[in-house]
């Protein structure tokens, strides 16, 4: 511990860049970040490790800090008996995955903050999540837990070590993956749909009851199956869910964007933290629904969600920050909620009379008693409630309320920029630029891709996991490589820049060098540059974010089509084969993977657009072929081979052979299964060709 003035002291976390770790820099706990210094001390002094894992926007993480980590007596216990290590789960998903699996195995549940006790050789032997400072609601007091664990380690060492060793062996066996022996079949996807339908909430949308999480990857899979099978029941499931989420308090009715999840089944009361990845994934899902249905509202929700990301998460150096806290002024949701008097006063100040104010209150469900802890979460209160509210009145009210809200104390922002999450955002922005035909979004896509290339790509060609204020660190994980490549492919389609595609290909080749496990046919999460723990993690399940293997399979299938490399296709299909036995049994765990499987079972569909990157007609053609709902379509722009090294590289790939701009005009070549329609320079004709190919054989 070191002094920071006469009354405040700081610990080692003050040297970190993670906002979550910095939040704990003034705790009296003698915190270490994960690293050699802490691990060596634990081995040298033969002390157990107390490992605390959380993240900046985690409400209960803040609660445990206030109650326990700021308490001098509890800090004294920790400092005396343990080596205390604090980890930001978003910076170190490898540690979070491994030790969360241990906590779940020990307790049957998990969550954050995660509290786990390790032997000096990093084997877990006891753990849990939030512990209160005193016995409460059936939970043991944290000081009592610390005392019991310290005593067990001193007095029953052999038992503790044996327990840790046994658990570690169990988890290593769990993480082992057998190679696939059979390829997935269409019937498995049909069975997956049936299981999802059995848990669907027909009234409120979504799957299961409270708490209810958005499932954008699952919704995109259902859209694919609707396109493939023509079963309108699946489209109905998607539409009900998207409509109810957009109506609910989960969706910020004023500023756009979505909170993390709903604490109730009807999307009214969110847990108010806003995560970059949720909003990136949901924006993409709404865009796909707009392409599939033409419903203008879905385009509006996608646009406002991306607008939220660019307005509230964009950092000065061009990247996107990770999250906004749920709390402000010490209260969850205070920034976003209203009492009736505040709501009415703001509208009156904006020149909106009381009669219109009552209409708006009815529309957004504002009452004197409130709908949550005496305050109001704005939501579309009931179907038809807005019929008497003119759109221009709604916009006036929204602008006035948003301006008033902006004057409040804002929730804290987690400033770190994570490669995987920025990749997800890049994918959504690139798709939005095409589908919404928006030049500003195309420019934003280019800027975000440039940030990734300049700040997150290492000099050796690998990726950094995280950056903040221009300082990047921690080698990237498999999910970083896969998601950044995924985003770069979208940026390539939106901007026409071959450099984005070339970088995507280079990153996936690097990922195959560092993370590929030939024995199982899957990617590990960690590579040779990462710390070794008791087990090497490997993500196959799509949780709140897609698994590295799911994204990688989808990316490799598309790169195989564009680049013609059979090794990309082989590895993608090996990943799919490894998870095939579980797809129909646990479909909710494989949203993105199910879409990759659906792609693998269809015919290749591509559209090469030949023409200069800055040629307006080439841009129109790119947007035109992206307009019909064809989720398997791979858009492949090609500029003049002499324009750059990346363009010269692209022109040599087999897909582009003989596909040139005709008669000096940008030209689209729309193909299914390597059989192409007549070249088209008319955007409407190119869009019709894509739509016709889809209608003849699914997507």
C-alpha positions, 0 to 999 in steps of 0.5 A: 500500500502507498500513500496518496496524500494525508488521508487517502491511501491507494493500493496496487490497483491504482496502476491499472487501466480497468475502471472496475479495478480503479474503483477499488484502488482506494480500498483498504484491502491490499489488492493485487491485479492478476499477475506474477507478483501476486501469484509468486507471493501466494506460493512463497508465503503459502497463502490461499488466494482470495480471487474477486471477479466482477465488472464496472457496471455490476450493481452487486459488485458495487454493493459488496465493495461498499459493505465489505472491501471498504470496511477496515476490519474485513480488509484486515482479515483479508490482508492477514490471511490471504493474497487478495486478487481483483479481476475485471471479468471483461478484461480477463474472460479466460479467468472468469470462465474457468473460475465461474465453472468452478463456482457453479460446480461447487454451489450450483449457481453463479454470478457477479461479484464472484468470490473464489478461494484458490490454493497457491497453485490456482486450484479452486476449493471454495467459492460463491458470489456476493457475501453480505457483511453479516448473516442475512437472508440465509447467506453467511457473513463474509467475515465468517466465510473468511475465518472459516476458509483461513482456518480450514487452510491452516488446520485441514490443508490436505483435505483442502488441497485434495478437494481443489485437485478433485474439482480441477480434474472434474472441470478439466474433463468437463472442458474436454471436447470430443471431435464430431463424428457426424455432420448436423442435419436439417432435422436437428434445426427443426428439433431446435425450433420445436424446443424453442417454441415450447418455451416461448412466451406468446403474450410478452415474447421472449423465452421463459419467465422472469428474469428475461434476457433478450435473445438476439442470436436466437431470434436471428436463427428463427428468422433464418428458419422462417426464410428456409421453411416458410413457417410464419409461426416462427416469424410471429415469434420474432415479431412479438418479441421485438415489438414487446422489447421495443415497447418495454422499459428495457428499451430506453424510450428517450435515448435509444439503446437497451438495458441488460435484461428485464427483471420481470417477464414483460420487459418493463423493469430492466436492470439498468446497466447498458452494455455495448455488446447487448446493443450491438447484437440487438441492433443487428437483430432489428436490422435483420427483422427490417430486411425480412419484414420491411417494418419501418419501426425495426429500422428506427429501433436499429438506428436509434440503438446505433445512435445510442452507441455513437452518442454515449459510448464513443470515446475521444480516440474513436473506439467504443466504451464497454458499458454504462452503470445501472446506478447514479447518485447511489441509486439504481435507475435514478437517471432513467426514471421519472415521478409524475411531477417531473414529467409534467413540469418538463412538458409544460416548460417545452410548451406542451399543454396539459391535455397533450401532456395527459396523452403523453403520460398515458402513452408512456405509462406515467402515473402518480404512484409510478410503476417501480419504487414510486417512480415511472419507467417510461414504456409504451403502456398499451397497444393503441395508447399512442393512436391519439398522439401525433408523431411530431408531439411525441418527438417534441416531448422526447426531445424535451425529456431527453434534454432534461435527463441530460442535466442529471448526474449521469451513470458512470461509464466503463471507458475500456474498449474491448476488441470483441465488443468493438467487433460486434459493434462494427458488424452492426454498424456496417450492416446498418450502413448498407441496409439503411443506405446511410452514408454517415453510418458508412463513415462511422463504420470506417472510423471504427475499423480504423480505430481497431486497426490502429489501437487494437492490432499489435505490431506483430499482427496479433490483437490486444484484448483491451485499451483505454486512453491509448494504452492497450494490453492483454493479448487477445483471446479467440473471441476477440479475433473472431468478432473483430474479423466478423466486424471487418467483413461487415465493414468490407461490405459497407465501405468496399475497402479490401483492406478490411477483408484482408485484415479479417483473413489475416486475423483468422489465420493468426487465430488458427495458429494460436488457438486451434485444437486439431484433436477436437476440431475447435478453438481454445479461448486462450493461446500461448501468450496467456496465463496457464491456470488449472484448465484451458478454457474453451467456449462452445456455448453462446451466452450473452455474447456469442462463443468464439467457436460460433463466430469463428465457424460463421466467419470461416465459412464466409472467408472460404467462399470469398477466398477459396481456401478449403482449409477455412471450410474444413475447420468451420465444419469441424467446429460445427461437427463438434457441437452437432450432438447438442444443438437440438437438445439445448438450442437456447445455448447455441443461438449464433452456432445454429445460424452458422449450422443453417449457413453450412447446410445451404448453398453459397450465395454471393454478390460481387460488386466490381467498381471503384470504392468511391464510385456512387454507383458501386455504393448503390449496388452494394446497398441494393443487394443487401436490401432483400432478406438473404442472411446467407449472402456474402457481399464481395466488393472489388475495386481496381486491382491497381488501387492498393496492395489489398485490392491486388490481393483480392483480385487474385482470389478465384471468386473475382475471376473475370468479374470486372466493371463492364463498359466502365460502369460498376457491375454486380454479379449475383451468384448461387452455388457458383452459377451467376445471373446476368451481370447488372449495373442497375441497382434495382435489377441487382436487388431483384436478382438476389430476391429471386435467388432466395425465393428459389431456394431459401436463403 
